[in-house]
Every structure is written in C-alpha cells, then in structure tokens.
C-alpha cells in the first residue's frame, strides 16, 4: 500500500492520501486533542505519537497537524507507519459504541428564519465552491450561522491555525459570497 503525502498552506499540517475512502457521505471529522480522539482508533494512535496537535478526516485523506517545534522529517515516518498499519488492516475508523457519528457543534450564531433563502444560497456556495477547494488543501470549512449580513464559518484540519486562513476568509470566501449573495457584508471565523 502506498500513502501519498501533500503539503498544505499550513506548514504545521501535512495531508496524507491512503488511496481509498476515509470518510463517506461528505462528512468530515476533526479532533483537536487526545480526549476527542478516543472515539477513533486511528486518531487515538496518531495523538499517541506525542507530537500531534490535530487530526482531520476528509473524504479521501487524513490531515495531521504537528506540535510547535516538531519537525516533519522526524514525525512523518511515524505518522505513515500508523496510517499504513490502520489502512492495511482495514481497521474501523471509529470504535463501536462511541458517539462517532455525533459531531459536537462549535458555537453557532443562529439564523433568522426570515433569511432562509439567503442562508440556502450561502450553504450551497460553501458546499459546491468552497469546501471542495479547501479540501484540496487538507481542510474543511463549516457553516455556523448568518446574522445581520455576517456569515460565520468554522475552519478545521489544515485550515485551523493556517497563516493564510484570514486571507482565505477575507479575500477568497468573503468576496465569493458577496458577489453571489449581495446581502452578505462580512465573513468571520467562528
């Protein structure tokens, strides 16, 4: 089995492509610490390496974020070993009987029911234009709300903590949403 590796815009995060599906149905899952990772044997093993501060499961990739001061040349062989063992054994991604299918939502900013059409347009643009582009860089962006012209989005995977994440939000996503949905005045990280 060959696992390809790609860099991401976030120098602390590498994207690993096992050549098979990781998550199905368009779902993603982000683990920001070892306690969250207990739901997944794979995420648990990656955090067990000690120098991992984030694990993100995308449709066909796993993004891993290294701790500050950790060099990828030292950590990468260990991450590859964990991934090879997991995918070669066809091990389950989540432990049975866990709340693996339940995602604890970050803070939401709510939607005004009067804005339902606007919210639908925003969500459609995020699903069709933004999420696929961000997934190529090893991350994900999740809609969190729309209030008084402001769209709230949560960044996960390689996007979380990426030095260019603010530019992505402001110069990329904000401009796209403003262009197609005139009611959008601003985009903020949630």
VOBA-345019 format. One record per residue: residue in one letter; x, y negated, z of N, C-alpha, C in turn; residue number from 1. Coordinates in nm, 4 decimals. Layout:
BEGIN
 resn      n.X      n.Y      n.Z     ca.X     ca.Y     ca.Z      c.X      c.Y      c.Z resi
    a        X        Y        Z        X        Y        Z        X        Y        Z  NUM
...
***
This chain:
BEGIN
 resn      n.X      n.Y      n.Z     ca.X     ca.Y     ca.Z      c.X      c.Y      c.Z resi
    x   0.0846   0.1176   0.0000   0.0000   0.0000   0.0000   0.0892  -0.1240   0.0000    1
    x   0.0522  -0.2214  -0.0811   0.1256  -0.3466  -0.0901   0.0377  -0.4599  -0.0380    2
    x   0.0911  -0.5381   0.0522   0.0206  -0.6553   0.1025   0.0963  -0.7772   0.0529    3
    x   0.0283  -0.8574  -0.0276   0.0890  -0.9799  -0.0787   0.0797  -1.0893   0.0264    4
    x   0.1716  -1.1824   0.0201   0.1747  -1.2949   0.1129   0.1778  -1.4242   0.0330    5
    x   0.1004  -1.5215   0.0792   0.0989  -1.6535   0.0161   0.1175  -1.7596   0.1225    6
    x   0.1877  -1.8642   0.0880   0.1974  -1.9791   0.1778   0.0666  -2.0554   0.1715    7
    x   0.0439  -2.1390   0.2697  -0.0744  -2.2249   0.2734  -0.0266  -2.3683   0.2931    8
    x  -0.1135  -2.4660   0.2776  -0.0722  -2.6042   0.3045  -0.0295  -2.6265   0.4501    9
    x  -0.0738  -2.5376   0.5383  -0.0351  -2.5455   0.6785   0.0914  -2.4611   0.6971   10
    x   0.2064  -2.5214   0.7230   0.3301  -2.4439   0.7326   0.3311  -2.3405   0.8453   11
    x   0.2433  -2.3547   0.9431   0.2366  -2.2584   1.0533   0.1545  -2.1353   1.0169   12
    x   0.0843  -2.1380   0.9024  -0.0073  -2.0306   0.8660   0.0332  -1.9648   0.7346   13
    x   0.0324  -1.8320   0.7342   0.0516  -1.7540   0.6125  -0.0758  -1.6767   0.5825   14
    x  -0.0988  -1.6563   0.4548  -0.2152  -1.5823   0.4066  -0.1674  -1.4456   0.3585   15
    x  -0.2301  -1.3394   0.4100  -0.1942  -1.2020   0.3753  -0.3091  -1.1394   0.2981   16
    x  -0.2797  -1.0844   0.1800  -0.3808  -1.0249   0.0920  -0.3575  -0.8736   0.0837   17
    x  -0.4449  -0.7941   0.1495  -0.4244  -0.6491   0.1501  -0.4713  -0.5780   0.0237   18
    x  -0.5278  -0.6501  -0.0715  -0.5749  -0.5874  -0.1946  -0.7068  -0.5150  -0.1781   19
    x  -0.7815  -0.5488  -0.0743  -0.9134  -0.4902  -0.0504  -0.9958  -0.5880   0.0318   20
    x  -1.1245  -0.5601   0.0414  -1.2134  -0.6475   0.1182  -1.1740  -0.6456   0.2654   21
    x  -1.1791  -0.7612   0.3274  -1.1578  -0.7716   0.4706  -1.2937  -0.7941   0.5366   22
    x  -1.3607  -0.9031   0.5029  -1.4975  -0.9310   0.5499  -1.5909  -0.9199   0.4306   23
    x  -1.7155  -0.8865   0.4563  -1.8120  -0.8720   0.3479  -1.9262  -0.9714   0.3644   24
    x  -1.9996  -0.9897   0.2568  -2.1192  -1.0734   0.2612  -2.0928  -1.2219   0.2757   25
    x  -1.9716  -1.2676   0.2439  -1.9434  -1.4109   0.2534  -1.9139  -1.4567   0.3946   26
    x  -1.9150  -1.3641   0.4910  -1.8860  -1.4001   0.6293  -1.7362  -1.4207   0.6483   27
    x  -1.7006  -1.4970   0.7483  -1.5623  -1.5138   0.7896  -1.5605  -1.5056   0.9413   28
    x  -1.4426  -1.4891   0.9971  -1.4317  -1.4846   1.1435  -1.2981  -1.5426   1.1846   29
    x  -1.3001  -1.6326   1.2812  -1.1796  -1.6975   1.3302  -1.1598  -1.6646   1.4778   30
    x  -1.0381  -1.6288   1.5135  -1.0019  -1.6005   1.6517  -0.8940  -1.7004   1.6923   31
    x  -0.9211  -1.7779   1.7958  -0.8250  -1.8806   1.8367  -0.7416  -1.8399   1.9568   32
    x  -0.7725  -1.7236   2.0156  -0.6911  -1.6764   2.1275  -0.7115  -1.5268   2.1480   33
    x  -0.6303  -1.4687   2.2352  -0.6322  -1.3243   2.2586  -0.7644  -1.2771   2.3185   34
    x  -0.8292  -1.3599   2.4002  -0.9578  -1.3193   2.4579  -1.0631  -1.2989   2.3496   35
    x  -1.0708  -1.3916   2.2544  -1.1650  -1.3775   2.1425  -1.1308  -1.2558   2.0585   36
    x  -1.0014  -1.2277   2.0448  -0.9543  -1.1209   1.9570  -0.9858  -0.9813   2.0084   37
    x  -1.0286  -0.9685   2.1325  -1.0610  -0.8367   2.1874  -1.1718  -0.7662   2.1099   38
    x  -1.2542  -0.8408   2.0377  -1.3622  -0.7808   1.9593  -1.3100  -0.7067   1.8366   39
    x  -1.1852  -0.7313   1.7981  -1.1286  -0.6724   1.6771  -0.9942  -0.6062   1.7078   40
    x  -0.9817  -0.4756   1.6785  -0.8512  -0.4122   1.6994  -0.7398  -0.4787   1.6189   41
    x  -0.7719  -0.5240   1.4969  -0.6702  -0.5880   1.4138  -0.6280  -0.7225   1.4721   42
    x  -0.7236  -0.8084   1.5044  -0.6902  -0.9389   1.5624  -0.6188  -0.9208   1.6962   43
    x  -0.6631  -0.8240   1.7754  -0.6011  -0.7953   1.9045  -0.4542  -0.7557   1.8861   44
    x  -0.4272  -0.6694   1.7887  -0.2898  -0.6265   1.7622  -0.2030  -0.7436   1.7152   45
    x  -0.2601  -0.8317   1.6330  -0.1837  -0.9476   1.5853  -0.1505  -1.0430   1.6999   46
    x  -0.2478  -1.0699   1.7869  -0.2195  -1.1551   1.9027  -0.1212  -1.0868   1.9972   47
    x  -0.1227  -0.9537   1.9993  -0.0307  -0.8773   2.0826   0.1152  -0.8955   2.0445   48
    x   0.1402  -0.9473   1.9263   0.2782  -0.9742   1.8839   0.3407  -1.0871   1.9653   49
    x   0.2562  -1.1688   2.0273   0.3048  -1.2739   2.1160   0.3254  -1.4107   2.0558   50
    x   0.3570  -1.4170   1.9285   0.3834  -1.5472   1.8663   0.2709  -1.5898   1.7720   51
    x   0.1516  -1.5360   1.7917   0.0371  -1.5666   1.7066  -0.0611  -1.6529   1.7859   52
    x  -0.1054  -1.7629   1.7238  -0.1996  -1.8530   1.7908  -0.3342  -1.8608   1.7195   53
    x  -0.3477  -1.7931   1.6054  -0.4748  -1.7922   1.5346  -0.4787  -1.6816   1.4309   54
    x  -0.5956  -1.6177   1.4184  -0.6170  -1.5144   1.3173  -0.7507  -1.5445   1.2516   55
    x  -0.7506  -1.5428   1.1195  -0.8720  -1.5721   1.0433  -0.8948  -1.4615   0.9416   56
    x  -1.0155  -1.4036   0.9415  -1.0539  -1.3028   0.8430  -1.1383  -1.3688   0.7356   57
    x  -1.0896  -1.3683   0.6130  -1.1660  -1.4155   0.4986  -1.2209  -1.2970   0.4217   58
    x  -1.2797  -1.3226   0.3069  -1.3396  -1.2161   0.2261  -1.2372  -1.1105   0.1876   59
    x  -1.1204  -1.1532   0.1406  -1.0198  -1.0572   0.0948  -0.8802  -1.0919   0.1459   60
    x  -0.8733  -1.1608   0.2577  -0.7438  -1.1994   0.3128  -0.7513  -1.2145   0.4642   61
    x  -0.6335  -1.2148   0.5251  -0.6177  -1.2440   0.6672  -0.5156  -1.3568   0.6755   62
    x  -0.5518  -1.4659   0.7419  -0.4570  -1.5753   0.7665  -0.4108  -1.5650   0.9111   63
    x  -0.2817  -1.5817   0.9297  -0.2232  -1.5741   1.0633  -0.1460  -1.7026   1.0886   64
    x  -0.1684  -1.7611   1.2066  -0.1002  -1.8843   1.2454   0.0031  -1.8521   1.3522   65
    x   0.1249  -1.8960   1.3281   0.2365  -1.8722   1.4200   0.2424  -1.9817   1.5257   66
    x   0.2904  -1.9449   1.6418   0.3066  -2.0394   1.7517   0.4120  -2.1445   1.7154   67
    x   0.4010  -2.2637   1.7732   0.5036  -2.3659   1.7500   0.6419  -2.3116   1.7877   68
    x   0.7391  -2.3401   1.7041   0.8754  -2.2960   1.7287   0.9062  -2.1558   1.6786   69
    x   0.8057  -2.0821   1.6379   0.8260  -1.9464   1.5862   0.8607  -1.9550   1.4371   70
    x   0.9573  -1.8784   1.3966   0.9989  -1.8769   1.2567   0.9288  -1.7625   1.1840   71
    x   0.8720  -1.7901   1.0684   0.8029  -1.6864   0.9910   0.8978  -1.5754   0.9475   72
    x   1.0230  -1.6060   0.9262   1.1166  -1.4999   0.8851   1.1286  -1.3934   0.9944   73
    x   1.1058  -1.4302   1.1207   1.1091  -1.3349   1.2315   0.9741  -1.2654   1.2522   74
    x   0.8663  -1.3398   1.2373   0.7322  -1.2879   1.2663   0.6704  -1.2090   1.1507   75
    x   0.6996  -1.2485   1.0285   0.6349  -1.1891   0.9111   0.6476  -1.0367   0.9041   76
    x   0.7647  -0.9757   0.9266   0.7728  -0.8287   0.9201   0.6808  -0.7595   1.0208   77
    x   0.6680  -0.8177   1.1400   0.5806  -0.7596   1.2419   0.4338  -0.7702   1.2023   78
    x   0.3943  -0.8851   1.1475   0.2560  -0.9028   1.1011   0.2272  -0.8045   0.9881   79
    x   0.3181  -0.7939   0.8936   0.2986  -0.6990   0.7832   0.2848  -0.5556   0.8342   80
    x   0.3633  -0.5181   0.9327   0.3558  -0.3840   0.9903   0.2181  -0.3580   1.0523   81
    x   0.1683  -0.4531   1.1290   0.0354  -0.4397   1.1908  -0.0715  -0.4276   1.0824   82
    x  -0.0646  -0.5124   0.9810  -0.1636  -0.5089   0.8733  -0.1560  -0.3781   0.7949   83
    x  -0.0365  -0.3322   0.7624  -0.0204  -0.2057   0.6899  -0.0775  -0.0895   0.7691   84
    x  -0.0460  -0.0835   0.8980  -0.0992   0.0233   0.9822  -0.2516   0.0210   0.9832   85
    x  -0.3084  -0.0971   1.0000  -0.4543  -0.1101   1.0076  -0.5227  -0.0680   0.8770   86
    x  -0.4795  -0.1271   0.7663  -0.5485  -0.1010   0.6399  -0.5170   0.0382   0.5842   87
    x  -0.3985   0.0901   0.6078  -0.3657   0.2256   0.5626  -0.4499   0.3298   0.6366   88
    x  -0.4749   0.3052   0.7632  -0.5556   0.3974   0.8435  -0.7055   0.3780   0.8205   89
    x  -0.7420   0.2757   0.7425  -0.8825   0.2410   0.7197  -0.9562   0.2247   0.8525   90
    x  -0.8890   0.1621   0.9468  -0.9449   0.1383   1.0799  -1.0569   0.0346   1.0721   91
    x  -1.1498   0.0412   1.1649  -1.2581  -0.0581   1.1652  -1.2057  -0.1967   1.2009   92
    x  -1.2674  -0.2975   1.1444  -1.2265  -0.4350   1.1711  -1.2706  -0.4795   1.3105   93
    x  -1.3854  -0.4276   1.3559  -1.4386  -0.4645   1.4873  -1.4612  -0.3398   1.5715   94
    x  -1.4523  -0.3567   1.7022  -1.4776  -0.2468   1.7946  -1.6274  -0.2185   1.8001   95
    x  -1.6658  -0.0904   1.8077  -1.8087  -0.0580   1.8226  -1.8617  -0.1153   1.9539   96
    x  -1.9865  -0.1578   1.9490  -2.0499  -0.2064   2.0703  -2.0070  -0.3452   2.1124   97
    x  -1.9305  -0.4142   2.0284  -1.8916  -0.5512   2.0626  -1.9898  -0.6471   1.9976   98
    x  -1.9750  -0.7696   2.0282  -2.0589  -0.8726   1.9677  -1.9920  -0.9251   1.8416   99
    x  -1.9313  -0.8346   1.7635  -1.8539  -0.8752   1.6463  -1.9362  -0.9535   1.5454  100
    x  -2.0620  -0.9179   1.5307  -2.1447  -0.9851   1.4317  -2.1982  -1.1179   1.4785  101
    x  -2.1739  -1.1510   1.6031  -2.2250  -1.2758   1.6581  -2.1137  -1.3775   1.6584  102
    x  -2.1386  -1.4884   1.5964  -2.0397  -1.5957   1.5977  -2.0866  -1.7011   1.6962  103
    x  -2.0015  -1.7359   1.7891  -2.0331  -1.8431   1.8815  -2.0125  -1.9731   1.8056  104
    x  -2.1174  -2.0488   1.7933  -2.1107  -2.1709   1.7150  -2.0376  -2.2797   1.7919  105
    x  -1.9554  -2.3518   1.7203  -1.8921  -2.4699   1.7777  -2.0026  -2.5722   1.8014  106
    x  -1.9640  -2.6828   1.8576  -2.0590  -2.7903   1.8796  -2.1313  -2.8243   1.7488  107
    x  -2.2633  -2.8329   1.7572  -2.3395  -2.8734   1.6392  -2.3901  -3.0148   1.6607  108
    x  -2.4145  -3.0819   1.5517  -2.4587  -3.2203   1.5595  -2.6032  -3.2355   1.5161  109
    x  -2.6679  -3.1224   1.4906  -2.8093  -3.1250   1.4603  -2.8434  -3.1915   1.3290  110
    x  -2.9607  -3.1592   1.2822  -3.0125  -3.2168   1.1590  -3.1506  -3.2733   1.1870  111
    x  -3.1790  -3.3866   1.1291  -3.3129  -3.4439   1.1360  -3.3987  -3.3693   1.0342  112
    x  -3.5123  -3.3131   1.0755  -3.5974  -3.2406   0.9807  -3.6342  -3.3235   0.8569  113
    x  -3.6364  -3.4538   0.8696  -3.6682  -3.5399   0.7554  -3.5577  -3.5363   0.6499  114
    x  -3.4388  -3.4891   0.6883  -3.3245  -3.4832   0.5970  -3.3061  -3.3448   0.5345  115
    x  -3.4057  -3.2602   0.5394  -3.3917  -3.1203   0.4949  -3.3403  -3.1094   0.3513  116
    x  -3.3903  -3.1913   0.2591  -3.3437  -3.1841   0.1200  -3.1968  -3.2259   0.1075  117
    x  -3.1593  -3.3280   0.1803  -3.0200  -3.3744   0.1790  -2.9288  -3.2658   0.2356  118
    x  -2.9694  -3.2071   0.3467  -2.8905  -3.1016   0.4109  -2.8743  -2.9826   0.3166  119
    x  -2.9802  -2.9452   0.2457  -2.9716  -2.8352   0.1493  -2.8696  -2.8657   0.0394  120
    x  -2.8684  -2.9900  -0.0093  -2.7705  -3.0300  -0.1117  -2.6285  -3.0217  -0.0574  121
    x  -2.6091  -3.0697   0.0639  -2.4769  -3.0682   0.1270  -2.4300  -2.9241   0.1443  122
    x  -2.5156  -2.8390   0.1989  -2.4784  -2.6987   0.2222  -2.4470  -2.6275   0.0912  123
    x  -2.5237  -2.6570  -0.0132  -2.4984  -2.5942  -0.1431  -2.3619  -2.6358  -0.1987  124
    x  -2.3289  -2.7631  -0.1892  -2.1983  -2.8105  -0.2363  -2.0841  -2.7481  -0.1554  125
    x  -2.1030  -2.7365  -0.0262  -1.9991  -2.6755   0.0576  -1.9796  -2.5293   0.0177  126
    x  -2.0901  -2.4560  -0.0005  -2.0813  -2.3136  -0.0358  -2.0218  -2.2909  -0.1746  127
    x  -2.0599  -2.3722  -0.2713  -2.0198  -2.3461  -0.4100  -1.8894  -2.4142  -0.4509  128
    x  -1.8564  -2.5256  -0.3898  -1.7378  -2.6006  -0.4326  -1.6273  -2.6075  -0.3294  129
    x  -1.6634  -2.6254  -0.2034  -1.5620  -2.6496  -0.1013  -1.5057  -2.5187  -0.0454  130
    x  -1.5925  -2.4304   0.0032  -1.5436  -2.3074   0.0677  -1.4563  -2.2223  -0.0248  131
    x  -1.4924  -2.2034  -0.1524  -1.4026  -2.1240  -0.2382  -1.2641  -2.1871  -0.2539  132
    x  -1.2588  -2.3182  -0.2651  -1.1294  -2.3866  -0.2801  -1.0474  -2.3747  -0.1527  133
    x  -1.1098  -2.3909  -0.0386  -1.0395  -2.3830   0.0884  -0.9954  -2.2391   0.1166  134
    x  -1.0757  -2.1417   0.0758  -1.0391  -2.0005   0.0954  -0.9107  -1.9663   0.0193  135
    x  -0.8904  -2.0282  -0.0954  -0.7664  -2.0044  -0.1706  -0.6434  -2.0454  -0.0903  136
    x  -0.6626  -2.1400   0.0020  -0.5528  -2.1857   0.0869  -0.5505  -2.1146   0.2217  137
    x  -0.6346  -2.0109   0.2399  -0.6318  -1.9323   0.3627  -0.7171  -1.9851   0.4757  138
    x  -0.8170  -2.0660   0.4439  -0.9010  -2.1222   0.5498  -1.0481  -2.1191   0.5165  139
    x  -1.1234  -2.1901   0.5960  -1.2676  -2.1989   0.5768  -1.3163  -2.3298   0.6375  140
    x  -1.4261  -2.3788   0.5847  -1.4918  -2.4973   0.6377  -1.6377  -2.4623   0.6574  141
    x  -1.6883  -2.4932   0.7756  -1.8249  -2.4555   0.8122  -1.9055  -2.5807   0.8438  142
    x  -2.0243  -2.5874   0.7882  -2.1170  -2.6984   0.8121  -2.1622  -2.6973   0.9578  143
    x  -2.1597  -2.8140   1.0234  -2.2035  -2.8252   1.1632  -2.3165  -2.9252   1.1840  144
    x  -2.3452  -3.0086   1.0833  -2.4571  -3.0998   1.1012  -2.4487  -3.2224   1.0114  145
    x  -2.5638  -3.2927   1.0054  -2.5736  -3.4180   0.9297  -2.6589  -3.5131   1.0108  146
    x  -2.6029  -3.6268   1.0462  -2.6729  -3.7280   1.1239  -2.6370  -3.8666   1.0732  147
    x  -2.7381  -3.9449   1.0389  -2.7211  -4.0858   1.0031  -2.6088  -4.1079   0.9022  148
    x  -2.6043  -4.0239   0.7987  -2.5072  -4.0400   0.6919  -2.3754  -3.9671   0.7134  149
    x  -2.3529  -3.9135   0.8321  -2.2275  -3.8459   0.8626  -2.2452  -3.6944   0.8575  150
    x  -2.1560  -3.6284   0.7835  -2.1536  -3.4827   0.7756  -2.0446  -3.4342   0.8706  151
    x  -2.0783  -3.3354   0.9538  -1.9837  -3.2775   1.0484  -1.9453  -3.1383   1.0009  152
    x  -1.8137  -3.1139   0.9900  -1.7626  -2.9864   0.9421  -1.6569  -2.9334   1.0388  153
    x  -1.6540  -2.8010   1.0567  -1.5511  -2.7362   1.1386  -1.4528  -2.6667   1.0466  154
    x  -1.3257  -2.6803   1.0768  -1.2207  -2.6205   0.9951  -1.1624  -2.5000   1.0680  155
    x  -1.1429  -2.3898   0.9939  -1.0913  -2.2661   1.0521  -0.9768  -2.2113   0.9682  156
    x  -0.9064  -2.1138   1.0254  -0.7961  -2.0500   0.9530  -0.6836  -2.1476   0.9285  157
    x  -0.6279  -2.1433   0.8078  -0.5145  -2.2293   0.7744  -0.5509  -2.3771   0.7831  158
    x  -0.6790  -2.4090   0.7706  -0.7219  -2.5494   0.7756  -0.7136  -2.6072   0.9159  159
    x  -0.7297  -2.5218   1.0152  -0.7256  -2.5673   1.1536  -0.5829  -2.6060   1.1894  160
    x  -0.5616  -2.7309   1.2182  -0.4285  -2.7777   1.2547  -0.3370  -2.8071   1.1375  161
    x  -0.3884  -2.7984   1.0166  -0.3061  -2.8247   0.8987  -0.2757  -2.9742   0.8900  162
    x  -0.1513  -3.0095   0.8601  -0.1173  -3.1512   0.8484  -0.1987  -3.2251   0.7415  163
    x  -0.2427  -3.1547   0.6388  -0.3182  -3.2219   0.5325  -0.4695  -3.2094   0.5499  164
    x  -0.5160  -3.1592   0.6650  -0.6598  -3.1392   0.6829  -0.7381  -3.2708   0.6812  165
    x  -0.6819  -3.3760   0.7373  -0.7514  -3.5049   0.7359  -0.7650  -3.5553   0.5929  166
    x  -0.6610  -3.5410   0.5142  -0.6675  -3.5831   0.3738  -0.7684  -3.4984   0.2979  167
    x  -0.7723  -3.3688   0.3266  -0.8703  -3.2809   0.2613  -1.0113  -3.3276   0.2930  168
    x  -1.0368  -3.3582   0.4200  -1.1706  -3.4040   0.4595  -1.2054  -3.5375   0.3952  169
    x  -1.1160  -3.6338   0.4072  -1.1472  -3.7696   0.3637  -1.1367  -3.7898   0.2127  170
    x  -1.0291  -3.7420   0.1522  -1.0083  -3.7704   0.0107  -1.0689  -3.6640  -0.0793  171
    x  -1.0915  -3.5475  -0.0260  -1.1467  -3.4407  -0.1085  -1.2949  -3.4206  -0.0848  172
    x  -1.3264  -3.3667   0.0301  -1.4645  -3.3290   0.0605  -1.5550  -3.4509   0.0721  173
    x  -1.5102  -3.5536   0.1429  -1.5933  -3.6733   0.1586  -1.6262  -3.7355   0.0233  174
    x  -1.5278  -3.7480  -0.0633  -1.5523  -3.8066  -0.1954  -1.6482  -3.7214  -0.2785  175
    x  -1.6313  -3.5894  -0.2718  -1.7210  -3.4990  -0.3449  -1.8644  -3.5142  -0.2957  176
    x  -1.8840  -3.5100  -0.1643  -2.0190  -3.5202  -0.1094  -2.0813  -3.6571  -0.1367  177
    x  -2.0031  -3.7631  -0.1236  -2.0549  -3.8976  -0.1525  -2.0983  -3.9097  -0.2990  178
    x  -2.0219  -3.8464  -0.3878  -2.0530  -3.8532  -0.5305  -2.1875  -3.7864  -0.5614  179
    x  -2.2094  -3.6684  -0.5069  -2.3302  -3.5924  -0.5388  -2.4478  -3.6210  -0.4465  180
    x  -2.4205  -3.6672  -0.3258  -2.5262  -3.6944  -0.2283  -2.5052  -3.8367  -0.1760  181
    x  -2.5699  -3.9358  -0.2391  -2.5460  -4.0756  -0.2027  -2.5759  -4.1085  -0.0564  182
    x  -2.6570  -4.0271   0.0088  -2.6904  -4.0523   0.1496  -2.5722  -4.0248   0.2431  183
    x  -2.4702  -3.9544   0.1943  -2.3515  -3.9259   0.2760  -2.2617  -4.0481   0.2755  184
    x  -2.2279  -4.0956   0.3949  -2.1390  -4.2113   0.4100  -2.0037  -4.1751   0.4673  185
    x  -1.9954  -4.0592   0.5348  -1.8712  -4.0207   0.6006  -1.8709  -3.8701   0.6273  186
    x  -1.7509  -3.8115   0.6355  -1.7334  -3.6719   0.6757  -1.6371  -3.6716   0.7935  187
    x  -1.6734  -3.5977   0.8979  -1.5897  -3.5884   1.0182  -1.5665  -3.4433   1.0572  188
    x  -1.4520  -3.4167   1.1154  -1.4249  -3.2840   1.1714  -1.5047  -3.2696   1.3001  189
    x  -1.5643  -3.1536   1.3162  -1.6431  -3.1275   1.4389  -1.5678  -3.0321   1.5284  190
***
